[in-house]
Amino acid sequence: MFLLPFFGALFNGGMSPSNRWSLMLCLPMALAVCLLLEEAPNLSARTLKIFSLATLVYLIWISGNYFFDNDQKIFIPIIFLLVTLGFLYAQAYQINRHPQTLTGLVLINLLLNIVYYEAPYNGGFTDEALATGTYEKLANNRYDGLDSDLTASDNYRVSTISTTTIWELTMICITH
């Protein structure tokens, strides 16, 4: 059913099915987390080294990304990544004998990421949206009053309904 666009849109909340592939990633990731939580006390030293190396490579990649983009939304996930790695070590070496703490950490991580990414104080989706009535003000005052002094004429040098492309305008400017 995921291969058919109708069902993809249905499973995507009635929206475009174009991102159904990213939604399909949620199930394998959830199963992988469940298996990791179940097998955490049985992780070998080699597996923990692989996790540590993968975490180090990921942190280097994210640090480079932060250097270029200055996206401060990455700090909470990085903190939870490192704390979760520490809990995996503690559980594998029998320091932490309560598997519920790792499960609770995963749930807290999930909840804080939801709040952290979508909170208005953090520049989330609600902060990116226009305030009510802003678009109407922009549309009504399109030329900031500059068109109010124009006399009624059929010959204008600027048209708002022009289908001329930027390339055509550039060519016109070059030839004149």
C-alpha positions as CSV (number, residue, x, y, z in Angstrom):
1,M,0.0,0.0,0.0
2,F,2.9,2.4,0.6
3,L,3.8,2.2,-3.1
4,L,0.5,3.6,-4.2
5,P,0.2,7.4,-4.0
6,F,-3.3,7.4,-2.6
7,F,-2.4,5.3,0.4
8,G,0.8,7.2,0.8
9,A,-1.2,10.4,1.1
10,L,-3.7,8.7,3.4
11,F,-1.0,7.6,5.8
12,N,0.6,11.0,5.6
13,G,-2.4,12.7,7.0
14,G,-4.0,13.5,3.6
15,M,-1.0,15.5,2.5
16,S,1.4,15.0,-0.3
17,P,2.7,11.4,-0.4
18,S,6.2,12.6,-1.5
19,N,7.6,12.2,2.0
20,R,6.2,8.8,2.6
21,W,9.6,7.4,2.3
22,S,10.9,9.3,5.3
23,L,7.8,8.2,7.2
24,M,8.6,4.6,6.3
25,L,11.9,5.1,8.2
26,C,10.1,5.5,11.5
27,L,9.2,1.9,11.9
28,P,12.6,0.4,11.4
29,M,14.2,3.0,13.7
30,A,11.6,2.3,16.4
31,L,12.3,-1.4,16.1
32,A,16.0,-0.8,16.3
33,V,15.6,1.3,19.4
34,C,13.5,-1.4,21.0
35,L,16.1,-4.1,20.2
36,L,18.9,-1.9,21.5
37,L,17.0,-1.3,24.8
38,E,16.4,-5.0,25.1
39,E,20.0,-6.0,24.3
40,A,21.8,-3.2,26.2
41,P,23.0,-5.4,29.1
42,N,24.4,-7.9,26.6
43,L,26.4,-5.4,24.4
44,S,30.0,-6.5,23.8
45,A,33.0,-4.2,24.3
46,R,33.5,-4.3,20.5
47,T,30.0,-3.1,19.9
48,L,30.4,-0.3,22.4
49,K,33.6,0.8,20.6
50,I,31.7,0.8,17.3
51,F,29.0,2.9,18.9
52,S,31.6,5.3,20.4
53,L,33.4,5.6,17.1
54,A,30.2,6.3,15.2
55,T,29.2,8.9,17.8
56,L,32.6,10.6,17.5
57,V,32.3,10.7,13.7
58,Y,28.8,12.0,14.0
59,L,29.9,14.7,16.5
60,I,32.6,15.8,14.1
61,W,30.1,16.0,11.2
62,I,27.6,18.0,13.4
63,S,30.3,20.3,14.7
64,G,31.3,21.1,11.1
65,N,27.7,21.7,10.2
66,Y,27.3,24.0,13.2
67,F,30.4,25.9,12.2
68,F,28.9,26.7,8.8
69,D,25.2,27.0,9.7
70,N,25.1,28.1,13.4
71,D,22.1,25.9,14.0
72,Q,21.7,25.9,17.8
73,K,19.0,23.3,17.7
74,I,21.6,20.5,17.7
75,F,22.7,21.0,21.3
76,I,19.9,19.1,23.1
77,P,20.1,16.1,20.8
78,I,23.9,16.0,21.2
79,I,23.6,16.1,25.0
80,F,21.1,13.2,24.9
81,L,23.3,11.3,22.5
82,L,26.2,11.4,24.8
83,V,24.1,10.7,27.9
84,T,22.5,7.7,26.2
85,L,26.0,6.4,25.2
86,G,27.0,6.7,28.8
87,F,23.9,4.8,29.9
88,L,24.7,2.1,27.4
89,Y,28.2,1.7,28.8
90,A,26.8,1.7,32.4
91,Q,24.2,-1.0,31.5
92,A,26.7,-3.1,29.5
93,Y,29.2,-3.1,32.4
94,Q,26.5,-3.7,35.0
95,I,26.9,-0.4,36.7
96,N,23.3,0.5,36.1
97,R,21.1,-2.5,36.9
98,H,17.8,-0.7,36.1
99,P,16.9,-1.1,32.4
100,Q,14.0,1.3,32.9
101,T,16.4,4.2,33.2
102,L,17.5,3.8,29.6
103,T,13.9,3.5,28.5
104,G,13.0,6.6,30.5
105,L,15.9,8.5,29.0
106,V,14.8,7.6,25.4
107,L,11.3,8.8,26.2
108,I,12.5,12.1,27.8
109,N,14.8,12.6,24.8
110,L,11.8,12.2,22.5
111,L,9.6,14.6,24.5
112,L,12.2,17.3,24.9
113,N,13.1,17.1,21.2
114,I,9.4,17.6,20.3
115,V,9.1,20.6,22.6
116,Y,12.6,22.0,21.7
117,Y,12.0,21.9,17.9
118,E,8.5,23.2,17.8
119,A,8.4,25.7,20.7
120,P,7.8,29.3,19.5
121,Y,10.7,30.7,21.7
122,N,13.1,28.5,19.8
123,G,12.2,29.7,16.3
124,G,10.1,26.6,15.5
125,F,7.4,26.3,13.0
126,T,5.0,28.6,14.8
127,D,7.7,31.3,14.9
128,E,8.3,31.0,11.1
129,A,4.6,31.5,10.2
130,L,3.3,35.0,9.5
131,A,1.1,36.6,12.0
132,T,-2.6,36.8,11.3
133,G,-3.4,39.6,8.8
134,T,0.2,40.1,7.7
135,Y,-0.2,38.8,4.2
136,E,-3.3,40.9,3.6
137,K,-1.4,44.0,4.6
138,L,1.5,43.1,2.3
139,A,-0.8,42.3,-0.6
140,N,-2.8,45.5,-0.2
141,N,0.2,47.7,0.2
142,R,2.2,46.0,-2.6
143,Y,4.0,49.1,-3.9
144,D,4.1,50.9,-0.6
145,G,1.9,53.7,-2.0
146,L,4.1,54.4,-5.0
147,D,1.4,53.5,-7.4
148,S,-1.1,56.0,-6.0
149,D,0.3,58.9,-8.0
150,L,0.0,57.1,-11.4
151,T,-2.4,58.5,-13.8
152,A,-4.8,56.2,-15.6
153,S,-3.1,55.0,-18.7
154,D,-2.8,51.8,-20.7
155,N,1.0,52.3,-21.1
156,Y,2.9,51.3,-18.0
157,R,6.6,50.4,-17.9
158,V,6.0,47.9,-15.1
159,S,3.4,45.2,-15.2
160,T,2.4,42.9,-12.3
161,I,1.0,40.4,-14.7
162,S,4.0,40.0,-17.0
163,T,5.1,36.6,-18.0
164,T,8.5,37.7,-19.0
165,T,11.3,35.6,-17.4
166,I,14.4,37.0,-15.7
167,W,16.4,35.6,-18.6
168,E,14.4,37.5,-21.1
169,L,14.6,40.7,-19.1
170,T,18.4,40.3,-18.9
171,M,18.6,39.8,-22.6
172,I,16.5,42.9,-23.2
173,C,18.7,45.0,-21.0
174,I,21.9,43.7,-22.7
175,T,20.6,44.4,-26.2
176,H,19.5,47.9,-25.4
